[in-house]
Amino acid sequence: MTGYVQEKIAEGVLNWDPRLFILLPSVGITAIYFLRKYAFQNRKNKGIKEIYTTLETRKDHLPFSKYHPTISTAF
C-alpha cells in the first residue's frame, strides 16, 4: 500500500511541477524531525538500536515484534 501511494504521489508531482521533487522530501524530513521532538518527547528510536545489536552479536533472530513474514519469504 505504501508503494502504491508513493507512486501515485510521484506521478502527480511529475505532472504538476517537477520542482516539488526537491520540496516535498524536505517537508517530510522536517515533519519527522518536529514529530519526534515534540510529539514523542525526543525519544530515541529503539527499533533501529535492536537491529544493530542483533547484527553486532550475530544473533539469528530479531524480537518477534520486528519480524515480518513477507520479508523472509521474499528472499
MODELLER restraints for C-alpha pairs under 7 A, 6 or more apart:
rsr = mdl.restraints
at = mdl.atoms
rsr.add(forms.Gaussian(group=physical.xy_distance, feature=features.Distance(at['CA:13:A'], at['CA:20:A']), mean=6.36, stdev=0.5))
rsr.add(forms.Gaussian(group=physical.xy_distance, feature=features.Distance(at['CA:36:A'], at['CA:42:A']), mean=5.39, stdev=0.5))
rsr.add(forms.Gaussian(group=physical.xy_distance, feature=features.Distance(at['CA:54:A'], at['CA:62:A']), mean=6.64, stdev=0.5))
